[in-house]
Amino acid sequence: MSSTGNSVARPDAIHGRQGLAHAKRLVVKVGSSSLTRSDGHLDTVALNKLVETLAAKAVAGAQIVLVTSGAVAAGLKPLGFAARPADLASVQAAASVGQSHLIAEYDRAFAKHGLIVAQVLLTASDTVRRKRYENSRRTLDRLLQLGVIPIVNENDAVTVAELKFGDNDRLAALTALLVRADGLVLLTDVPGLYNKSPKLPDAKRISYVGELSEIADVSVSSHGSSVGTGGMVTKLDAVQIATTSGIPCILAATNQIVEALNGGDVGTYFAAGHRRASGRMHWLAHAAVVRGRMTLDDGAAAAVRNTGASLLAVGVVKVTGDFEAGDPVELVGRTGQVIARGLAAFNSIELPQLLGRNSRWLAEALGERFDRPVVHRDDLVLLD
C-alpha cells in the first residue's frame, strides 16, 4: 500500500500501467457524480474536459468505448426536478429526456476533434442472451473499425428491475468483455481504493493489486453518490469480472484521467489474471442467464473441477429448472456450492430419465443420440 502523494510504485505495477497506457482498445467508464454539478444538473465543462482527453487518445490511434452515466441527471433540469425522483416512472422519464441531452453534448464535444460518436443503449438482455450478445459484439466491433466512438449507457428509459445491470460499473465490465478490450478504466469521484475510508487521516491509497485476494480485508462502502447508483462495491465487482477474464483495470478519479491513461501512478491498478478465456467463455461465466441447475455427485464434481472432464449423466443426481438444449445451467455439488456453468446438451424434460445411467446403457436403451455428455467440457467454465 502507498500514500497518494509520495509512493514508489512496485516494478510490476509500473510495467502494468505502461502496458495499459499503450493499449489498443480501451473501455472507459465515467459515473454520474463526475458529470454533474452540485445541483444535480449536467456539468458540460467536466464533460468537455473528459472528451478532450479521450479524443487525444483516439486521435493517437487507440480505440475507445465510453460507458457513461448521467442520463437521469441530465434530464432533471429540463423536467424541473430539483433532485432525482423516487418513483420509477419519473426516473425513466428523466432518463428518456436526459439521454438525448447527454448524447448531444458528447456529439458536439467529440466533433470538435473530428470524431464521430454512436449511441449504444443496452439492457441486460443484450448481454445475457447469446444471440443478442453476438449482435452487440459485432455492432461494437464494426463501429470501432470505422473509427467511431461508441457511447454506451444502460437503456434506463425502458428497463425494469429484473432486466437492469444494477449499475454502469458492471455494464462497463461486460462491455469490455464484449469488445475484448485491452484495458478497463473506471473513473469516479475518489482517487482509487484505500486501505480504509479515505476520509480518515491515516488512510493510504492502494496503488497496485496483483490479485483480489490481497484486498480481502479491505472494507468498502456500498453507497454511491447522491446522483448515481454505484459505489466501491460495484466497482470491485466490475474489476473482478474484468481481471478474471484477462483484462487489467485502473480505478481513478475523473480528474486523474490524463495520468491514468498515460501510465502515471494514480488510482489503483488491478492486474489481469494470467488466463484470457474466449469470448464464449466470458459470456457463459459472467453474462449468461442461468436457466436451470444440475446437482452432481462427489465423483462427478471432482472430475469436472479437477480434470476438466465433461459431465456425464451417470454423475448427475438431480435436475431443476425449465430449460432447452443449449441453455446455460449451473453445475453444483451436493451441498449446493456452484462449481461451474455450462450449456445443457439435453432439455429439462429429457434429462431425468438419463440421471445415474452410464453411456452404454443410454446407447442401448435410448439410442446413440443419448450416448454423449450432458454438458461437454468445451461448453463448460469453472466458477469456484
C-alpha positions in Angstrom: 0.0 0.0 0.0 1.1 3.5 -0.6 0.1 7.0 0.1 -1.3 9.2 -2.6 1.5 11.7 -2.8 4.9 10.2 -2.3 4.6 6.5 -3.0 7.0 4.4 -5.1 5.2 2.0 -7.4 6.2 -1.6 -7.5 8.1 -2.6 -10.7 5.3 -4.9 -11.8 2.8 -2.1 -11.3 4.9 0.2 -13.4 5.1 -2.4 -16.2 1.3 -3.0 -16.0 0.4 0.7 -16.1 2.7 1.3 -19.1 1.1 -1.6 -20.9 -2.3 -0.2 -20.3 -1.1 3.2 -21.5 -0.3 1.6 -24.9 -3.4 -0.5 -25.0 -5.0 -0.6 -28.5 -8.6 -0.9 -27.3 -9.9 0.6 -24.0 -13.3 0.8 -22.3 -13.6 3.9 -20.1 -16.5 4.3 -17.7 -17.5 7.6 -16.1 -20.0 7.9 -13.3 -22.8 10.4 -12.7 -21.0 12.1 -9.9 -18.2 13.1 -12.3 -20.6 14.6 -14.9 -23.0 16.6 -12.7 -22.8 19.8 -10.7 -23.7 20.0 -7.0 -27.3 21.0 -8.0 -27.6 17.7 -9.9 -27.5 19.2 -13.4 -25.2 18.1 -16.2 -21.7 19.6 -15.9 -20.8 20.4 -19.6 -17.4 21.8 -18.6 -16.4 18.4 -16.9 -17.8 16.5 -19.9 -15.8 18.5 -22.4 -12.6 18.0 -20.3 -13.2 14.3 -20.3 -13.8 14.3 -24.1 -10.7 16.3 -24.7 -8.5 13.6 -23.1 -10.4 10.7 -24.8 -10.2 12.3 -28.1 -6.5 12.8 -27.9 -6.1 9.1 -27.1 -8.4 8.2 -30.1 -6.5 10.5 -32.5 -3.3 8.9 -31.4 -4.6 5.5 -32.6 -6.4 3.9 -29.6 -10.0 2.6 -30.0 -12.2 4.0 -27.2 -15.5 2.8 -25.9 -17.1 5.2 -23.4 -19.6 3.8 -20.9 -21.3 6.8 -19.4 -23.7 7.5 -16.7 -25.6 10.8 -16.4 -28.8 10.4 -18.4 -31.1 10.7 -15.5 -29.1 13.6 -14.0 -29.1 15.3 -17.4 -32.9 15.1 -17.5 -33.5 16.7 -14.1 -33.2 20.3 -15.1 -35.3 20.1 -18.4 -38.1 18.5 -16.4 -37.9 20.8 -13.5 -36.9 18.2 -10.9 -34.8 19.6 -8.0 -33.4 16.2 -7.2 -33.5 12.7 -8.5 -37.2 11.5 -8.2 -38.0 8.4 -6.2 -40.7 6.8 -8.4 -39.6 4.6 -11.3 -41.8 6.3 -13.9 -40.3 9.7 -13.2 -36.7 8.3 -13.2 -37.4 6.7 -16.6 -38.9 9.9 -17.9 -35.8 11.8 -16.8 -33.6 9.2 -18.4 -35.5 9.5 -21.7 -35.2 13.2 -21.8 -31.7 13.3 -20.4 -30.3 10.7 -22.8 -30.8 13.0 -25.8 -29.3 15.9 -24.0 -26.3 13.8 -22.9 -25.6 12.3 -26.3 -25.9 15.7 -27.9 -23.3 17.1 -25.6 -20.9 14.2 -26.4 -21.6 14.6 -30.1 -20.7 18.3 -30.1 -17.6 17.7 -27.9 -16.1 14.9 -30.0 -17.0 16.7 -33.2 -14.5 19.4 -32.3 -11.8 16.8 -32.6 -13.1 15.4 -35.9 -14.6 12.3 -34.3 -18.0 10.7 -34.8 -19.9 9.1 -31.9 -22.6 6.4 -31.9 -25.1 6.0 -29.1 -25.4 2.4 -28.0 -28.2 1.7 -25.4 -28.0 -1.7 -23.8 -30.2 -3.8 -21.4 -29.0 -6.9 -19.6 -30.8 -9.0 -22.2 -28.4 -7.7 -24.8 -25.5 -9.5 -23.0 -27.2 -12.4 -21.2 -28.8 -13.9 -24.3 -26.3 -15.5 -26.6 -27.7 -14.2 -29.9 -28.1 -10.6 -28.6 -24.6 -10.9 -27.2 -23.1 -11.7 -30.6 -25.2 -9.0 -32.3 -24.0 -6.4 -29.7 -20.4 -7.6 -30.2 -20.5 -7.3 -34.0 -22.0 -3.9 -33.8 -19.4 -2.5 -31.4 -16.6 -4.1 -33.3 -17.7 -2.5 -36.6 -18.1 0.9 -35.0 -14.6 0.7 -33.7 -13.3 -0.4 -37.1 -14.9 2.6 -38.6 -13.2 4.9 -36.2 -16.4 5.8 -34.3 -16.5 6.3 -30.5 -19.3 4.1 -29.2 -21.0 5.8 -26.2 -22.7 3.1 -24.2 -25.3 3.5 -21.5 -28.0 1.3 -19.9 -31.4 1.8 -21.5 -32.9 3.3 -18.4 -36.0 4.6 -20.2 -37.4 1.1 -20.8 -35.6 -1.3 -18.4 -37.2 -2.7 -15.3 -35.5 -4.1 -12.2 -35.2 -7.6 -13.5 -33.6 -6.5 -16.7 -31.1 -4.0 -15.3 -27.4 -4.3 -14.8 -27.8 -2.6 -11.5 -25.1 0.0 -12.2 -22.9 1.1 -15.1 -19.8 -0.4 -13.5 -20.9 -3.9 -14.3 -22.1 -2.7 -17.7 -18.6 -1.4 -18.3 -17.0 -4.7 -17.4 -19.4 -6.7 -19.6 -18.8 -4.2 -22.4 -15.0 -4.8 -22.0 -15.7 -8.5 -22.5 -17.9 -7.8 -25.5 -15.2 -5.9 -27.3 -12.3 -7.9 -26.0 -10.7 -4.8 -24.6 -7.1 -4.5 -23.6 -8.0 -2.5 -20.5 -10.8 -1.1 -18.4 -10.7 2.4 -16.8 -13.2 3.1 -14.1 -13.5 6.8 -13.4 -15.2 8.0 -10.2 -15.1 10.7 -7.6 -12.4 9.1 -5.4 -8.7 8.7 -6.3 -8.6 4.9 -6.1 -9.1 2.2 -3.5 -7.9 2.9 0.1 -7.0 0.6 2.9 -9.7 2.3 4.9 -12.2 5.1 4.5 -10.4 7.9 2.5 -12.0 10.3 4.9 -9.7 9.1 7.7 -6.4 11.0 8.1 -4.3 7.8 8.1 -5.9 6.2 5.1 -3.5 5.1 2.4 -4.1 4.6 -1.3 -3.5 1.1 -2.6 -1.5 1.6 -5.8 -1.4 -1.9 -7.1 -3.4 -5.1 -6.6 -1.9 -8.2 -8.1 -4.8 -10.5 -7.0 -8.1 -9.6 -5.5 -7.3 -11.8 -2.5 -4.8 -9.2 -1.5 -7.6 -6.8 -0.6 -9.9 -9.3 1.1 -9.7 -7.5 4.4 -10.4 -4.0 2.9 -13.8 -2.7 4.0 -15.6 -0.7 1.4 -18.9 1.2 1.4 -21.8 0.1 -0.8 -23.1 3.6 -1.1 -22.6 5.7 -4.2 -23.1 9.4 -4.7 -26.4 11.2 -4.5 -26.8 11.2 -8.2 -25.5 7.7 -9.0 -26.3 4.2 -8.2 -22.9 2.6 -7.8 -20.3 2.6 -5.1 -16.9 0.9 -4.4 -18.6 -2.5 -4.0 -20.0 -2.3 -7.6 -16.6 -1.2 -8.9 -14.8 -4.1 -7.3 -17.4 -6.4 -8.7 -16.7 -5.0 -12.2 -12.9 -5.3 -11.5 -13.4 -9.0 -10.7 -15.3 -9.7 -13.9 -12.7 -8.0 -16.0 -9.5 -9.2 -14.3 -10.6 -12.8 -14.1 -11.2 -12.6 -17.8 -7.7 -11.3 -18.5 -8.5 -7.6 -18.7 -6.4 -5.2 -16.4 -8.2 -2.3 -14.8 -7.5 1.1 -13.3 -9.8 2.8 -10.8 -9.1 6.5 -10.5 -10.6 9.9 -10.0 -12.0 11.5 -13.1 -9.6 14.5 -12.8 -6.7 12.0 -12.9 -7.7 10.6 -16.3 -4.7 12.0 -18.2 -2.2 10.4 -15.8 -4.3 7.2 -15.6 -4.3 6.8 -19.4 -0.6 7.6 -19.7 0.8 5.2 -17.1 1.1 7.5 -14.1 1.0 6.3 -10.6 -2.6 7.4 -9.8 -5.6 5.5 -8.6 -5.4 1.7 -8.2 -4.1 -0.6 -10.8 -5.6 -4.2 -10.9 -3.5 -6.7 -12.7 -5.3 -9.1 -15.1 -5.4 -12.8 -14.5 -3.0 -15.0 -16.4 -5.6 -16.7 -18.5 -7.7 -15.0 -21.0 -10.8 -17.1 -21.8 -12.5 -17.0 -25.1 -15.4 -14.6 -25.6 -17.8 -17.5 -25.5 -16.5 -18.4 -22.0 -16.6 -14.8 -20.9 -20.3 -14.8 -21.8 -21.0 -18.1 -20.1 -19.2 -17.1 -16.8 -20.4 -13.6 -16.4 -23.3 -12.6 -18.6 -25.4 -15.7 -19.3 -28.8 -16.1 -17.6 -28.9 -19.5 -15.9 -32.0 -21.4 -16.8 -31.5 -24.5 -14.6 -29.3 -26.4 -12.3 -27.7 -29.9 -12.2 -26.6 -31.4 -8.9 -23.5 -33.6 -9.2 -22.4 -36.5 -7.1 -19.0 -36.2 -5.4 -17.1 -38.1 -8.1 -18.6 -36.0 -11.0 -17.9 -32.8 -9.1 -14.3 -33.8 -8.6 -13.9 -34.8 -12.2 -15.3 -31.5 -13.5 -13.4 -29.4 -11.1 -10.0 -31.1 -11.2 -9.6 -32.8 -14.5 -11.6 -30.7 -16.9 -13.8 -33.6 -17.8 -17.2 -33.4 -19.5 -20.2 -34.0 -17.3 -21.8 -37.4 -17.9 -25.4 -38.4 -17.0 -24.1 -41.0 -14.6 -22.7 -38.3 -12.3 -25.9 -36.2 -12.1 -28.3 -36.8 -9.2 -30.8 -34.0 -9.6 -32.1 -31.5 -12.3 -34.1 -28.4 -11.5 -35.4 -25.6 -13.8 -37.1 -25.4 -17.2 -34.6 -25.2 -20.0 -33.9 -26.2 -23.5 -30.8 -27.9 -25.0 -28.1 -25.2 -25.4 -29.4 -23.1 -22.4 -26.9 -22.1 -19.6 -27.2 -24.2 -16.4 -25.3 -24.2 -13.1 -23.4 -27.3 -12.0 -23.5 -27.6 -8.2 -22.2 -30.1 -5.7 -24.4 -31.9 -3.2 -24.1 -29.1 -0.7 -25.3 -26.5 -3.3 -21.9 -25.0 -3.9 -21.7 -23.7 -7.5 -18.8 -25.4 -9.3 -19.3 -24.4 -12.9 -21.6 -23.1 -15.6 -22.3 -25.0 -18.8 -24.6 -25.4 -21.8 -27.0 -28.3 -21.4 -26.9 -30.9 -24.2 -30.5 -32.0 -23.4 -33.6 -30.2 -22.3 -35.0 -30.5 -18.8 -37.8 -32.9 -19.9 -35.3 -35.4 -21.4 -32.7 -35.3 -18.6 -34.5 -37.0 -15.7 -34.6 -40.4 -17.5 -30.8 -40.1 -18.1 -29.7 -39.5 -14.5 -27.3 -42.0 -13.0 -27.1 -44.0 -16.2 -23.8 -44.9 -17.9 -23.1 -44.3 -21.5 -23.5 -47.9 -22.6 -27.0 -48.2 -21.0 -28.1 -44.9 -22.6 -26.9 -46.1 -26.1 -28.6 -49.4 -25.8 -31.9 -48.3 -24.2 -32.5 -44.9 -25.8 -30.3 -44.8 -28.9 -26.9 -43.5 -29.9 -28.1 -39.8 -29.7 -28.1 -40.2 -25.9 -24.6 -41.6 -25.7 -22.9 -38.2 -25.1 -22.1 -35.8 -22.2 -25.0 -33.8 -20.7 -22.5 -30.9 -20.6 -19.5 -31.1 -22.8 -16.2 -29.7 -21.4 -15.9 -27.3 -24.4 -19.2 -25.8 -23.2 -18.2 -25.5 -19.5 -16.5 -22.9 -17.4 -15.4 -23.4 -13.8 -16.5 -20.8 -11.3 -15.1 -21.9 -7.9 
